[in-house]
């Protein structure tokens, strides 16, 4: 089955700096890659996603890049703010479209 | 997505009791997915159901766990004879069609004493 690795597990940045989180996946048939942000005690909330027919997608301060050949994708957050502090999860959807496999999460801390 | 509802939000059970977790999908959605999140870990897929059918239960333990999504009413995740290791947050998501973005409900946090 699919295996998703996520790095780093914790990331501390100064407010205004950029943050980059990287994920690799094993199943070349996976074709959809969402990113979720989860605050303590809350549900995972979708922040951005990308499908395998594009290499990059941007939404304001957040961008995601996908390298299908290397089977890795990354989340980029620019101009970080304290409210960006949370745990971020990457995920890969299987070819059947019914299952998300999640990475282990990255705890992002933005220091004011 | 606020449209996916789960209850109860918190559930405390003693070892050996049964836990019933409910998930009401968004209106018009007939696909439901259950995930479990252990403390400090990512979500793990458990089961995918369509109305009245279990389609993929590859992530669900064979013993003590069952799921259903009846024609009327919410989807139910049932855990019999709970053990401490079942303590986790259980999230469900729903979609109208396959391959759509999965939005999660608020989760049920199960604590087994």
Interface residues (C-beta under 8 A of the other chain):
Chain A: X1 X6 X32 X34 X36 X42 X43 X44 X45 X46 X49 X89 X91 X93 X96 X97 X98 X99 X100 X101 X102 X103 X104 X105
Chain B: X31 X33 X35 X40 X41 X42 X43 X44 X45 X48 X55 X56 X58 X59 X91 X98 X99 X101 X102 X103 X104 X105 X106 X107
